[in-house]
Amino acid sequence: MGLKQFMMAPAFDKPLNLPLHEETKLTIDRLVICPPEDGHIGPLFAAVEESLAEIRPWLAWYYPGYSWDDTALWINNVPVAWREDREYSFVILDRDNGQLLGTIGINQLDRRNRRANLGYFVRTSATNRGIATAATKLVARFGFEQVGLKRIEIVAAVGNAASQKVAHKIGATREGIARRRSNVGGQQLDTVMFSLVAEELERWIQRVG
């Protein structure tokens, strides 16, 4: 390809029919996974407050002084991020009683290379129930089938065994240690890089259901 052709080529290959924020709802087993709404602000902030011991060491979005207003700002920005094809964020709800169990989303989207990061958080009182694994399976499939991704990355701090366990469970490949990759609370943490491609996910789904 010549320089002129390269300069005129499209910057990315975006699917023609990206999923609409207001029409997207994913369900699996006992979970409903959907974009957050104003009514989720209070429940999400309560879930964060409940889970500070698990959040503080590992998640970069939390900082001292994190408030109800921060939660509201994030939720209010979700529709814009969807429309701009930057992030696809969800809340995880209990299908029976509507309790907010956590969040999950596709972010850091690199459309040129058709890859993105997938991150998740499950409130302390709902851990060890397979919620993150089930939600990750569903949102990863959403990323491949509806967002048009070819590679999904899951990045977990070296010390965050629970997050790494989820990546292993869904069949992601551990690629190695990325040194000093993430800044959390002013500290640069070494992280474990996992990657997932559609074929791996489907093999895992066929094997375990």
Sequence and secondary structure as in RCSB ss.txt:
>XXXX:A:sequence
MGLKQFMMAPAFDKPLNLPLHEETKLTIDRLVICPPEDGHIGPLFAAVEESLAEIRPWLAWYYPGYSWDDTALWI
NNVPVAWREDREYSFVILDRDNGQLLGTIGINQLDRRNRRANLGYFVRTSATNRGIATAATKLVARFGFEQVGLK
RIEIVAAVGNAASQKVAHKIGATREGIARRRSNVGGQQLDTVMFSLVAEELERWIQRVG
>XXXX:A:secstr
  HHHHHHS S    SS   GGG  EEETTEEEE   GGGHHHHHHHHHHTHHHHTTT TT  TT  HHHHHHHH
HHHHHHHHTTS EEEEEEETTT  EEEEEEEEEEETTTTEEEEEEEE GGG SSSHHHHHHHHHHHHHHHTS  S
EEEEEEETT HHHHHHHHHTT EEEEEEEEEEEETTEEEEEEEEEE HHHHHHHHHHH 
